[in-house]
Amino acid sequence: MNSTQNDKLMQIKSETLVVGVDVGKNVHYARAFDYRGIELAKLTKFSNNRKGFESFDSWMKSLMVLKGKTDTIVGFEPTGHYWFALGDFLKIRGYKLGMVNPFHVKCARELDDNNPAKNDHKDPKTIAMLVKDGRYRDVYIPDDLYQELREAVLERERLTEQLTAIQNQVIRWLDIRFPEFNDVFKAWTGKSAMMTLKSFPTPAMVVAAGVDEILKTWQKASQKASRRKAEILVEVASSSIGKVTGRNTAVIALWNLIQQYEIIMEQKVYVESLMQELLLRVPNASKILEIKGISVISAVVIISEIGDISRFKDPRQIIKLAGLNLRENSSGKHKGQTTISKRGRRRLRESLFRAMIPILSNNPDFQAIHARNITRDLKPMNKMQSIIALCCKLVRVMYAILNKGNNYDSGKMLSDMNLQQKAA
């Protein structure tokens, strides 16, 4: 993975055709330049379909022959999901792809004409000039296994969002129709609570059923059903302040929500089992689970965001990809605060942070490093700084496991900590 600007500049040679593409929903616009920024062809546009892609491919190939070029790099800025199909097509055809930061495009747009105007003729050139100057990053389109992992992660997130929305709607329903329900049950998703909502959702229905009927219903799901809880439920239902008008339609609405919740829960369980199967197909990924405190879901999300580990030469590249690399705002005698850049894959950064919380609760090795970070004599960290440092440590550990096939070594973790203490 060529990460430095010098590496990228070395790839732009006199025989390289530099193409900038302004991606749109229905139509894409492109312009072509040489390594010095001299335009080689006028603006072309092509549709976001197979015919348009084929014409774009032919346009670039004819330019390469006409101008004596031997290779092509195609640059574009990520415009939502509209570049996915074009990116796959160009990757299959063997083109090198470069992605430029939309913020860089915005800043560089005025360099040529001191005009902030944005249009389909101007943006392809701005993108191509950034690529020519090495101000792009390599486009990584995951291979099938890693793409499957990413799709599974996205699907699980979508299902989780739907479950959260349904849970909030059920809680709202209870606040309106049966506010005392939450005084009896810790969560409406429990077995007894769910059976109650299915069979006796309103206070009036609870009172009409009585203690014995409620207890009998609960015993279908659990033999440990509490009679005392059933008595409390009837008691609070008899004095409920819940809204009673329109309750028949409201009950139907609640049942619909519960059915949706159960269906989505089944789908989520299936997706999570698929995620586990896919994880085991990634070389050495099963060894990640030897890290005490890390779950299958956390491992899947992190690996799906990293992709093929062989494309990285150093774990610091992954740290930068996650936006966990440090940045400092200093000028002259002023020394600003050092913070993480947050320029990178947000989901990777969040998944590392979320994985670290249970790791700190269960893993004595990371607990020891965390304690050392916040109590050391020289420049002690606060808790958040230490957690960020531990996220970077987790990246290094996972890199060694995935790249070299090493097993998780508790002794090495602590020996590394001792070496750092001596160095300090």
PATIZA-241740 format. One record per residue (C-alpha): residue number from 1; x, y, z; residue in three letters. Coordinates in Angstrom, 3 decimals. Layout:
N
+-----+----------+----------+----------+-----+
:   n :     east :    north :       up : res :
+-----+----------+----------+----------+-----+
: NUM :        X :        Y :        Z : ALA :
...
+-----+----------+----------+----------+-----+
This chain:
424
+-----+----------+----------+----------+-----+
:   n :     east :    north :       up : res :
+-----+----------+----------+----------+-----+
:   1 :    0.000 :    0.000 :    0.000 : MET :
:   2 :    1.758 :    3.135 :   -1.209 : ASN :
:   3 :    0.896 :    5.709 :    1.422 : SER :
:   4 :    3.304 :    8.601 :    0.892 : THR :
:   5 :    2.874 :   11.379 :   -1.625 : GLN :
:   6 :    6.318 :   10.632 :   -3.095 : ASN :
:   7 :    5.261 :    7.040 :   -3.814 : ASP :
:   8 :    2.163 :    8.303 :   -5.579 : LYS :
:   9 :    4.049 :   10.926 :   -7.564 : LEU :
:  10 :    6.455 :    8.256 :   -8.789 : MET :
:  11 :    3.496 :    6.422 :  -10.308 : GLN :
:  12 :    2.543 :    9.464 :  -12.439 : ILE :
:  13 :    4.959 :    9.285 :  -15.380 : LYS :
:  14 :    5.196 :   10.923 :  -18.796 : SER :
:  15 :    3.413 :    7.912 :  -20.304 : GLU :
:  16 :    0.546 :    8.095 :  -17.771 : THR :
:  17 :   -2.895 :    9.323 :  -18.794 : LEU :
:  18 :   -4.531 :   11.156 :  -15.869 : VAL :
:  19 :   -8.325 :   11.183 :  -16.015 : VAL :
:  20 :  -10.581 :   13.089 :  -13.642 : GLY :
:  21 :  -14.215 :   12.028 :  -13.295 : VAL :
:  22 :  -17.032 :   14.024 :  -11.734 : ASP :
:  23 :  -19.441 :   11.319 :  -10.574 : VAL :
:  24 :  -23.195 :   11.872 :  -10.758 : GLY :
:  25 :  -26.328 :    9.818 :  -10.268 : LYS :
:  26 :  -27.223 :    9.467 :  -13.938 : ASN :
:  27 :  -24.330 :   11.036 :  -15.887 : VAL :
:  28 :  -20.565 :   11.204 :  -15.253 : HIS :
:  29 :  -18.195 :   13.833 :  -16.702 : TYR :
:  30 :  -14.503 :   13.251 :  -17.467 : ALA :
:  31 :  -11.425 :   15.138 :  -18.689 : ARG :
:  32 :   -7.956 :   13.796 :  -19.521 : ALA :
:  33 :   -4.492 :   15.310 :  -18.883 : PHE :
:  34 :   -0.838 :   14.340 :  -19.006 : ASP :
:  35 :    1.588 :   14.300 :  -16.068 : TYR :
:  36 :    2.254 :   18.053 :  -16.452 : ARG :
:  37 :   -1.415 :   19.018 :  -16.415 : GLY :
:  38 :   -1.771 :   19.662 :  -20.145 : ILE :
:  39 :   -5.252 :   18.730 :  -21.318 : GLU :
:  40 :   -5.279 :   15.992 :  -23.927 : LEU :
:  41 :   -8.990 :   15.839 :  -24.770 : ALA :
:  42 :  -12.139 :   17.853 :  -24.357 : LYS :
:  43 :  -14.788 :   17.120 :  -21.767 : LEU :
:  44 :  -16.688 :   13.901 :  -22.317 : THR :
:  45 :  -19.801 :   12.680 :  -20.575 : LYS :
:  46 :  -21.166 :    9.169 :  -20.271 : PHE :
:  47 :  -24.221 :    7.547 :  -18.727 : SER :
:  48 :  -24.223 :    5.554 :  -15.518 : ASN :
:  49 :  -24.973 :    2.269 :  -17.289 : ASN :
:  50 :  -23.180 :   -0.500 :  -19.177 : ARG :
:  51 :  -23.265 :    1.340 :  -22.503 : LYS :
:  52 :  -21.880 :    4.494 :  -20.905 : GLY :
:  53 :  -19.097 :    2.606 :  -19.145 : PHE :
:  54 :  -18.090 :    0.882 :  -22.372 : GLU :
:  55 :  -17.942 :    4.214 :  -24.220 : SER :
:  56 :  -15.799 :    5.699 :  -21.431 : PHE :
:  57 :  -13.451 :    2.716 :  -21.633 : ASP :
:  58 :  -13.161 :    3.123 :  -25.419 : SER :
:  59 :  -12.543 :    6.873 :  -25.031 : TRP :
:  60 :   -9.608 :    6.280 :  -22.659 : MET :
:  61 :   -8.110 :    3.498 :  -24.773 : LYS :
:  62 :   -8.260 :    5.597 :  -27.939 : SER :
:  63 :   -6.606 :    8.496 :  -26.108 : LEU :
:  64 :   -3.820 :    6.216 :  -24.883 : MET :
:  65 :   -3.114 :    5.108 :  -28.455 : VAL :
:  66 :   -3.382 :    8.636 :  -29.877 : LEU :
:  67 :   -1.151 :   10.263 :  -27.232 : LYS :
:  68 :    1.289 :    7.385 :  -26.780 : GLY :
:  69 :    0.334 :    6.549 :  -23.209 : LYS :
:  70 :    0.890 :    3.131 :  -21.685 : THR :
:  71 :   -1.142 :    3.342 :  -18.491 : ASP :
:  72 :   -4.057 :    5.284 :  -17.035 : THR :
:  73 :   -5.076 :    6.440 :  -13.580 : ILE :
:  74 :   -8.694 :    7.467 :  -13.038 : VAL :
:  75 :   -9.429 :    9.848 :  -10.183 : GLY :
:  76 :  -12.774 :   10.808 :   -8.669 : PHE :
:  77 :  -14.255 :   12.080 :   -5.434 : GLU :
:  78 :  -16.601 :    9.760 :   -3.525 : PRO :
:  79 :  -20.127 :   10.990 :   -4.213 : THR :
:  80 :  -22.278 :    8.817 :   -2.003 : GLY :
:  81 :  -22.774 :    5.379 :   -3.518 : HIS :
:  82 :  -22.873 :    6.508 :   -7.152 : TYR :
:  83 :  -19.245 :    5.579 :   -7.832 : TRP :
:  84 :  -19.576 :    1.932 :   -6.716 : PHE :
:  85 :  -20.667 :    0.502 :  -10.074 : ALA :
:  86 :  -18.135 :    2.586 :  -12.025 : LEU :
:  87 :  -15.357 :    1.631 :   -9.612 : GLY :
:  88 :  -16.095 :   -2.097 :   -9.994 : ASP :
:  89 :  -16.166 :   -1.772 :  -13.788 : PHE :
:  90 :  -12.842 :    0.066 :  -13.956 : LEU :
:  91 :  -11.202 :   -2.327 :  -11.492 : LYS :
:  92 :  -12.229 :   -5.317 :  -13.616 : ILE :
:  93 :  -10.829 :   -3.576 :  -16.705 : ARG :
:  94 :   -7.479 :   -3.158 :  -14.915 : GLY :
:  95 :   -7.416 :    0.618 :  -14.411 : TYR :
:  96 :   -5.663 :    2.177 :  -11.428 : LYS :
:  97 :   -8.075 :    4.207 :   -9.321 : LEU :
:  98 :   -7.442 :    7.207 :   -7.114 : GLY :
:  99 :   -9.901 :    8.821 :   -4.721 : MET :
: 100 :   -9.564 :   12.487 :   -3.786 : VAL :
: 101 :  -10.934 :   14.112 :   -0.678 : ASN :
: 102 :  -14.081 :   16.213 :   -1.407 : PRO :
: 103 :  -12.713 :   18.882 :    0.955 : PHE :
: 104 :   -9.520 :   19.070 :   -1.137 : HIS :
: 105 :  -11.613 :   19.478 :   -4.290 : VAL :
: 106 :  -13.506 :   22.340 :   -2.667 : LYS :
: 107 :  -10.279 :   24.066 :   -1.606 : CYS :
: 108 :   -8.519 :   23.584 :   -4.961 : ALA :
: 109 :  -11.472 :   24.609 :   -7.125 : ARG :
: 110 :  -10.530 :   28.298 :   -7.165 : GLU :
: 111 :   -6.836 :   27.881 :   -8.043 : LEU :
: 112 :   -7.325 :   28.216 :  -11.807 : ASP :
: 113 :   -9.799 :   31.111 :  -12.068 : ASP :
: 114 :  -10.268 :   32.484 :   -8.536 : ASN :
: 115 :  -13.932 :   31.610 :   -8.897 : ASN :
: 116 :  -15.800 :   29.427 :   -6.373 : PRO :
: 117 :  -18.223 :   28.246 :   -9.064 : ALA :
: 118 :  -18.823 :   24.512 :   -9.202 : LYS :
: 119 :  -19.836 :   22.846 :  -12.469 : ASN :
: 120 :  -19.470 :   19.625 :  -14.435 : ASP :
: 121 :  -16.757 :   21.110 :  -16.660 : HIS :
: 122 :  -14.571 :   22.415 :  -13.865 : LYS :
: 123 :  -14.634 :   19.604 :  -11.297 : ASP :
: 124 :  -13.081 :   16.847 :  -13.483 : PRO :
: 125 :  -10.038 :   19.045 :  -14.051 : LYS :
: 126 :   -9.706 :   19.877 :  -10.357 : THR :
: 127 :   -9.861 :   16.168 :   -9.526 : ILE :
: 128 :   -7.300 :   15.279 :  -12.217 : ALA :
: 129 :   -4.873 :   17.971 :  -10.991 : MET :
: 130 :   -5.057 :   16.609 :   -7.436 : LEU :
: 131 :   -4.321 :   13.107 :   -8.741 : VAL :
: 132 :   -1.427 :   14.447 :  -10.849 : LYS :
: 133 :    0.087 :   16.001 :   -7.726 : ASP :
: 134 :   -0.235 :   12.767 :   -5.754 : GLY :
: 135 :   -3.004 :   14.160 :   -3.539 : ARG :
: 136 :   -5.204 :   11.101 :   -3.619 : TYR :
: 137 :   -5.542 :    7.790 :   -1.894 : ARG :
: 138 :   -5.639 :    4.387 :   -3.482 : ASP :
: 139 :   -9.120 :    3.007 :   -3.950 : VAL :
: 140 :   -9.602 :   -0.285 :   -2.175 : TYR :
: 141 :  -12.462 :   -2.370 :   -3.525 : ILE :
: 142 :  -12.572 :   -5.461 :   -1.289 : PRO :
: 143 :  -12.367 :   -8.938 :   -2.732 : ASP :
: 144 :  -15.429 :  -11.145 :   -2.457 : ASP :
: 145 :  -14.893 :  -12.408 :    1.117 : LEU :
: 146 :  -14.186 :   -8.977 :    2.593 : TYR :
: 147 :  -17.037 :   -7.444 :    0.595 : GLN :
: 148 :  -19.336 :  -10.130 :    2.028 : GLU :
: 149 :  -18.160 :   -9.154 :    5.508 : LEU :
: 150 :  -18.853 :   -5.469 :    4.846 : ARG :
: 151 :  -22.309 :   -6.222 :    3.468 : GLU :
: 152 :  -23.090 :   -8.366 :    6.526 : ALA :
: 153 :  -21.963 :   -5.576 :    8.860 : VAL :
: 154 :  -24.105 :   -3.025 :    7.009 : LEU :
: 155 :  -27.121 :   -5.353 :    7.106 : GLU :
: 156 :  -26.713 :   -5.924 :   10.836 : ARG :
: 157 :  -26.502 :   -2.171 :   11.416 : GLU :
: 158 :  -29.671 :   -1.662 :    9.363 : ARG :
: 159 :  -31.544 :   -4.317 :   11.359 : LEU :
: 160 :  -30.257 :   -2.891 :   14.647 : THR :
: 161 :  -31.549 :    0.561 :   13.694 : GLU :
: 162 :  -34.963 :   -0.907 :   12.892 : GLN :
: 163 :  -35.054 :   -2.765 :   16.216 : LEU :
: 164 :  -34.170 :    0.421 :   18.076 : THR :
: 165 :  -36.954 :    2.291 :   16.280 : ALA :
: 166 :  -39.503 :   -0.412 :   17.140 : ILE :
: 167 :  -38.365 :   -0.534 :   20.766 : GLN :
: 168 :  -38.840 :    3.219 :   21.052 : ASN :
: 169 :  -42.340 :    2.955 :   19.546 : GLN :
: 170 :  -43.327 :    0.203 :   21.983 : VAL :
: 171 :  -42.004 :    2.247 :   24.907 : ILE :
: 172 :  -44.053 :    5.211 :   23.667 : ARG :
: 173 :  -47.128 :    2.970 :   23.402 : TRP :
: 174 :  -46.665 :    1.798 :   26.995 : LEU :
: 175 :  -46.132 :    5.352 :   28.268 : ASP :
: 176 :  -49.507 :    6.251 :   26.783 : ILE :
: 177 :  -51.566 :    3.095 :   27.360 : ARG :
: 178 :  -49.970 :    1.308 :   30.317 : PHE :
: 179 :  -47.296 :    3.478 :   32.029 : PRO :
: 180 :  -47.203 :    1.234 :   35.128 : GLU :
: 181 :  -46.020 :   -1.716 :   33.033 : PHE :
: 182 :  -42.374 :   -0.649 :   33.390 : ASN :
: 183 :  -42.692 :   -0.707 :   37.186 : ASP :
: 184 :  -43.333 :   -4.455 :   37.022 : VAL :
: 185 :  -40.951 :   -5.507 :   34.240 : PHE :
: 186 :  -37.379 :   -4.352 :   33.730 : LYS :
: 187 :  -37.732 :   -4.588 :   29.943 : ALA :
: 188 :  -40.670 :   -5.289 :   27.683 : TRP :
: 189 :  -38.516 :   -7.674 :   25.616 : THR :
: 190 :  -38.290 :  -10.264 :   28.427 : GLY :
: 191 :  -40.232 :  -13.541 :   28.061 : LYS :
: 192 :  -42.930 :  -12.808 :   30.628 : SER :
: 193 :  -43.267 :   -9.190 :   29.546 : ALA :
: 194 :  -43.561 :  -10.147 :   25.886 : MET :
: 195 :  -46.221 :  -12.782 :   26.609 : MET :
: 196 :  -48.147 :  -10.237 :   28.656 : THR :
: 197 :  -48.143 :   -7.731 :   25.801 : LEU :
: 198 :  -49.296 :  -10.407 :   23.379 : LYS :
: 199 :  -52.114 :  -11.715 :   25.595 : SER :
: 200 :  -53.069 :   -8.834 :   27.918 : PHE :
: 201 :  -51.651 :   -5.591 :   26.511 : PRO :
: 202 :  -54.014 :   -3.134 :   28.245 : THR :
: 203 :  -54.682 :   -2.633 :   31.957 : PRO :
: 204 :  -58.337 :   -3.587 :   31.459 : ALA :
: 205 :  -57.358 :   -6.902 :   29.853 : MET :
: 206 :  -54.912 :   -7.613 :   32.698 : VAL :
: 207 :  -57.606 :   -7.028 :   35.331 : VAL :
: 208 :  -60.129 :   -9.132 :   33.393 : ALA :
: 209 :  -57.683 :  -12.065 :   33.085 : ALA :
: 210 :  -56.753 :  -12.143 :   36.763 : GLY :
: 211 :  -53.711 :  -13.534 :   38.540 : VAL :
: 212 :  -54.291 :  -17.225 :   37.782 : ASP :
: 213 :  -54.743 :  -16.741 :   34.034 : GLU :
: 214 :  -51.675 :  -14.495 :   33.801 : ILE :
: 215 :  -49.594 :  -16.992 :   35.776 : LEU :
: 216 :  -50.767 :  -19.836 :   33.560 : LYS :
: 217 :  -49.753 :  -17.872 :   30.475 : THR :
: 218 :  -46.301 :  -17.107 :   31.864 : TRP :
: 219 :  -45.685 :  -20.751 :   32.739 : GLN :
: 220 :  -45.840 :  -21.634 :   29.040 : LYS :
: 221 :  -42.530 :  -19.821 :   28.635 : ALA :
: 222 :  -40.951 :  -20.409 :   32.048 : SER :
: 223 :  -41.628 :  -22.719 :   34.973 : GLN :
: 224 :  -40.161 :  -20.069 :   37.293 : LYS :
: 225 :  -43.060 :  -17.676 :   36.736 : ALA :
: 226 :  -43.634 :  -15.519 :   39.810 : SER :
: 227 :  -47.127 :  -15.402 :   41.283 : ARG :
: 228 :  -46.168 :  -12.350 :   43.308 : ARG :
: 229 :  -45.236 :  -10.485 :   40.120 : LYS :
: 230 :  -48.593 :  -11.432 :   38.601 : ALA :
: 231 :  -50.361 :  -10.048 :   41.665 : GLU :
: 232 :  -48.387 :   -6.805 :   41.412 : ILE :
: 233 :  -49.252 :   -6.534 :   37.719 : LEU :
: 234 :  -52.970 :   -6.884 :   38.413 : VAL :
: 235 :  -52.706 :   -4.410 :   41.264 : GLU :
: 236 :  -51.034 :   -1.660 :   39.199 : VAL :
: 237 :  -53.331 :   -2.352 :   36.240 : ALA :
: 238 :  -56.417 :   -1.804 :   38.398 : SER :
: 239 :  -55.293 :    1.745 :   39.166 : SER :
: 240 :  -53.607 :    2.536 :   35.839 : SER :
: 241 :  -53.780 :    6.046 :   34.430 : ILE :
: 242 :  -53.274 :    4.806 :   30.859 : GLY :
: 243 :  -55.335 :    6.235 :   28.037 : LYS :
: 244 :  -58.391 :    4.082 :   27.288 : VAL :
: 245 :  -59.996 :    5.708 :   24.234 : THR :
: 246 :  -59.149 :    4.112 :   20.914 : GLY :
: 247 :  -57.606 :    1.123 :   22.641 : ARG :
: 248 :  -58.807 :   -1.549 :   20.166 : ASN :
: 249 :  -56.866 :   -0.085 :   17.259 : THR :
: 250 :  -53.983 :    0.709 :   19.611 : ALA :
: 251 :  -53.747 :   -2.967 :   20.594 : VAL :
: 252 :  -53.553 :   -3.974 :   16.930 : ILE :
: 253 :  -50.771 :   -1.440 :   16.434 : ALA :
: 254 :  -48.858 :   -2.921 :   19.384 : LEU :
: 255 :  -49.233 :   -6.466 :   18.075 : TRP :
: 256 :  -47.943 :   -5.324 :   14.677 : ASN :
: 257 :  -44.895 :   -3.785 :   16.337 : LEU :
: 258 :  -44.190 :   -6.958 :   18.297 : ILE :
: 259 :  -44.476 :   -9.107 :   15.174 : GLN :
: 260 :  -42.062 :   -6.817 :   13.327 : GLN :
: 261 :  -39.665 :   -6.947 :   16.272 : TYR :
: 262 :  -39.645 :  -10.755 :   16.345 : GLU :
: 263 :  -39.153 :  -11.042 :   12.573 : ILE :
: 264 :  -36.252 :   -8.583 :   12.575 : ILE :
: 265 :  -34.697 :  -10.316 :   15.595 : MET :
: 266 :  -34.709 :  -13.598 :   13.665 : GLU :
: 267 :  -33.111 :  -11.865 :   10.695 : GLN :
: 268 :  -30.466 :  -10.314 :   12.940 : LYS :
: 269 :  -29.621 :  -13.671 :   14.530 : VAL :
: 270 :  -29.221 :  -15.194 :   11.059 : TYR :
: 271 :  -26.974 :  -12.351 :    9.866 : VAL :
: 272 :  -24.813 :  -12.659 :   12.986 : GLU :
: 273 :  -24.392 :  -16.403 :   12.406 : SER :
: 274 :  -23.393 :  -15.604 :    8.813 : LEU :
: 275 :  -20.869 :  -13.064 :   10.099 : MET :
: 276 :  -19.289 :  -15.732 :   12.288 : GLN :
: 277 :  -19.026 :  -18.146 :    9.354 : GLU :
: 278 :  -17.409 :  -15.485 :    7.171 : LEU :
: 279 :  -14.967 :  -14.535 :    9.942 : LEU :
: 280 :  -13.674 :  -18.108 :   10.157 : LEU :
: 281 :  -12.900 :  -18.009 :    6.413 : ARG :
: 282 :  -10.478 :  -15.076 :    6.862 : VAL :
: 283 :   -6.911 :  -16.382 :    7.334 : PRO :
: 284 :   -5.863 :  -16.299 :   11.021 : ASN :
: 285 :   -9.025 :  -14.382 :   12.003 : ALA :
: 286 :  -10.130 :  -17.051 :   14.484 : SER :
: 287 :   -7.010 :  -16.247 :   16.525 : LYS :
: 288 :   -8.371 :  -12.740 :   17.114 : ILE :
: 289 :  -11.018 :  -14.300 :   19.360 : LEU :
: 290 :   -8.219 :  -15.462 :   21.687 : GLU :
: 291 :   -7.967 :  -11.845 :   22.859 : ILE :
: 292 :  -10.030 :  -11.960 :   26.028 : LYS :
: 293 :  -12.895 :   -9.472 :   25.856 : GLY :
: 294 :  -13.247 :   -9.176 :   22.085 : ILE :
: 295 :  -16.490 :  -10.494 :   20.607 : SER :
: 296 :  -17.200 :  -12.079 :   17.242 : VAL :
: 297 :  -19.181 :   -9.008 :   16.167 : ILE :
: 298 :  -16.360 :   -6.612 :   17.086 : SER :
: 299 :  -13.806 :   -8.766 :   15.274 : ALA :
: 300 :  -15.983 :   -8.944 :   12.155 : VAL :
: 301 :  -16.581 :   -5.184 :   12.020 : VAL :
: 302 :  -12.886 :   -4.367 :   12.484 : ILE :
: 303 :  -11.682 :   -6.903 :    9.915 : ILE :
: 304 :  -14.351 :   -5.887 :    7.402 : SER :
: 305 :  -13.177 :   -2.281 :    7.622 : GLU :
: 306 :   -9.479 :   -3.194 :    7.364 : ILE :
: 307 :   -9.965 :   -5.629 :    4.492 : GLY :
: 308 :   -7.067 :   -7.685 :    3.187 : ASP :
: 309 :   -4.276 :   -7.211 :    5.728 : ILE :
: 310 :   -1.564 :   -7.864 :    3.114 : SER :
: 311 :   -2.171 :   -4.447 :    1.541 : ARG :
: 312 :   -0.651 :   -2.779 :    4.610 : PHE :
: 313 :    3.085 :   -2.597 :    5.226 : LYS :
: 314 :    2.815 :   -1.292 :    8.772 : ASP :
: 315 :    0.090 :   -1.161 :   11.458 : PRO :
: 316 :    0.483 :    2.625 :   11.547 : ARG :
: 317 :   -1.247 :    2.713 :    8.173 : GLN :
: 318 :   -4.299 :    1.065 :    9.755 : ILE :
: 319 :   -4.161 :    3.527 :   12.652 : ILE :
: 320 :   -4.203 :    6.380 :   10.148 : LYS :
: 321 :   -6.996 :    4.685 :    8.185 : LEU :
: 322 :   -9.055 :    4.700 :   11.394 : ALA :
: 323 :   -8.309 :    8.388 :   12.032 : GLY :
: 324 :   -6.538 :    7.566 :   15.314 : LEU :
: 325 :   -3.249 :    9.186 :   14.296 : ASN :
: 326 :   -2.306 :   12.246 :   16.328 : LEU :
: 327 :   -2.416 :   15.819 :   15.058 : ARG :
: 328 :   -1.123 :   18.986 :   16.689 : GLU :
: 329 :   -2.036 :   22.628 :   16.123 : ASN :
: 330 :    1.125 :   24.652 :   16.778 : SER :
: 331 :    2.543 :   27.905 :   15.486 : SER :
: 332 :    5.669 :   29.721 :   16.642 : GLY :
: 333 :    5.772 :   29.714 :   20.435 : LYS :
: 334 :    2.212 :   28.439 :   20.658 : HIS :
: 335 :    1.931 :   24.694 :   21.211 : LYS :
: 336 :   -1.627 :   23.528 :   20.632 : GLY :
: 337 :   -3.375 :   20.530 :   22.072 : GLN :
: 338 :   -2.620 :   17.141 :   20.507 : THR :
: 339 :   -5.725 :   15.216 :   19.439 : THR :
: 340 :   -6.600 :   12.395 :   17.068 : ILE :
: 341 :   -7.223 :   13.429 :   13.483 : SER :
: 342 :  -10.589 :   11.638 :   12.998 : LYS :
: 343 :   -9.758 :   11.633 :    9.284 : ARG :
: 344 :  -10.460 :    8.104 :    8.173 : GLY :
: 345 :  -13.008 :    5.320 :    8.351 : ARG :
: 346 :  -15.442 :    6.292 :   11.096 : ARG :
: 347 :  -16.866 :    2.787 :   11.480 : ARG :
: 348 :  -13.375 :    1.346 :   12.048 : LEU :
: 349 :  -12.571 :    3.984 :   14.652 : ARG :
: 350 :  -15.862 :    3.441 :   16.470 : GLU :
: 351 :  -15.573 :   -0.351 :   16.369 : SER :
: 352 :  -12.093 :   -0.229 :   17.908 : LEU :
: 353 :  -13.348 :    2.045 :   20.679 : PHE :
: 354 :  -16.423 :   -0.100 :   21.347 : ARG :
: 355 :  -14.294 :   -3.250 :   21.395 : ALA :
: 356 :  -11.915 :   -1.699 :   23.917 : MET :
: 357 :  -14.590 :   -1.165 :   26.596 : ILE :
: 358 :  -15.309 :   -4.900 :   27.203 : PRO :
: 359 :  -11.607 :   -5.686 :   26.704 : ILE :
: 360 :  -10.747 :   -3.334 :   29.572 : LEU :
: 361 :  -13.378 :   -5.061 :   31.706 : SER :
: 362 :  -12.127 :   -8.599 :   31.023 : ASN :
: 363 :   -8.533 :   -8.578 :   29.789 : ASN :
: 364 :   -5.874 :   -8.273 :   32.551 : PRO :
: 365 :   -3.122 :   -7.445 :   30.028 : ASP :
: 366 :   -4.903 :   -4.373 :   28.692 : PHE :
: 367 :   -5.993 :   -3.489 :   32.232 : GLN :
: 368 :   -2.346 :   -3.440 :   33.336 : ALA :
: 369 :   -1.311 :   -1.211 :   30.420 : ILE :
: 370 :   -4.255 :    1.094 :   31.085 : HIS :
: 371 :   -3.295 :    1.399 :   34.766 : ALA :
: 372 :    0.302 :    2.159 :   33.801 : ARG :
: 373 :   -0.778 :    4.822 :   31.302 : ASN :
: 374 :   -2.827 :    6.804 :   33.800 : ILE :
: 375 :   -0.448 :    6.470 :   36.798 : THR :
: 376 :    3.025 :    6.767 :   35.263 : ARG :
: 377 :    5.262 :    9.532 :   36.573 : ASP :
: 378 :    6.210 :   11.000 :   33.179 : LEU :
: 379 :    3.314 :   12.529 :   31.242 : LYS :
: 380 :    0.461 :   10.450 :   32.653 : PRO :
: 381 :   -2.574 :   10.107 :   30.387 : MET :
: 382 :   -6.175 :   10.739 :   31.264 : ASN :
: 383 :   -8.554 :    7.793 :   30.830 : LYS :
: 384 :   -9.717 :    8.742 :   27.333 : MET :
: 385 :   -6.151 :    9.252 :   26.082 : GLN :
: 386 :   -5.227 :    5.852 :   27.459 : SER :
: 387 :   -8.192 :    4.183 :   25.746 : ILE :
: 388 :   -7.184 :    5.731 :   22.414 : ILE :
: 389 :   -3.610 :    4.496 :   22.949 : ALA :
: 390 :   -4.970 :    1.025 :   23.732 : LEU :
: 391 :   -7.050 :    1.073 :   20.535 : CYS :
: 392 :   -3.793 :    1.650 :   18.639 : CYS :
: 393 :   -2.206 :   -1.183 :   20.623 : LYS :
: 394 :   -5.117 :   -3.448 :   19.639 : LEU :
: 395 :   -4.487 :   -2.565 :   15.982 : VAL :
: 396 :   -0.840 :   -3.618 :   16.327 : ARG :
: 397 :   -1.799 :   -6.873 :   18.020 : VAL :
: 398 :   -4.408 :   -7.687 :   15.375 : MET :
: 399 :   -1.959 :   -6.793 :   12.593 : TYR :
: 400 :    0.598 :   -9.261 :   13.961 : ALA :
: 401 :   -2.060 :  -11.975 :   14.258 : ILE :
: 402 :   -3.606 :  -11.482 :   10.822 : LEU :
: 403 :   -0.420 :  -10.739 :    8.896 : ASN :
: 404 :    2.002 :  -13.197 :   10.488 : LYS :
: 405 :   -0.349 :  -15.777 :   11.972 : GLY :
: 406 :    0.975 :  -15.195 :   15.499 : ASN :
: 407 :   -1.030 :  -16.362 :   18.479 : ASN :
: 408 :   -2.097 :  -13.841 :   21.084 : TYR :
: 409 :    0.742 :  -13.730 :   23.619 : ASP :
: 410 :   -0.065 :  -12.357 :   27.052 : SER :
: 411 :    3.571 :  -12.474 :   28.116 : GLY :
: 412 :    4.704 :  -10.404 :   25.137 : LYS :
: 413 :    2.075 :   -7.784 :   25.885 : MET :
: 414 :    3.453 :   -7.279 :   29.390 : LEU :
: 415 :    7.096 :   -7.457 :   28.269 : SER :
: 416 :    6.388 :   -4.720 :   25.715 : ASP :
: 417 :    4.929 :   -2.614 :   28.517 : MET :
: 418 :    8.066 :   -3.134 :   30.648 : ASN :
: 419 :   10.307 :   -2.142 :   27.731 : LEU :
: 420 :    8.301 :    1.043 :   27.258 : GLN :
: 421 :    8.636 :    1.848 :   30.971 : GLN :
: 422 :   12.435 :    1.407 :   30.812 : LYS :
: 423 :   12.627 :    3.575 :   27.682 : ALA :
: 424 :   10.677 :    6.292 :   29.437 : ALA :
+-----+----------+----------+----------+-----+
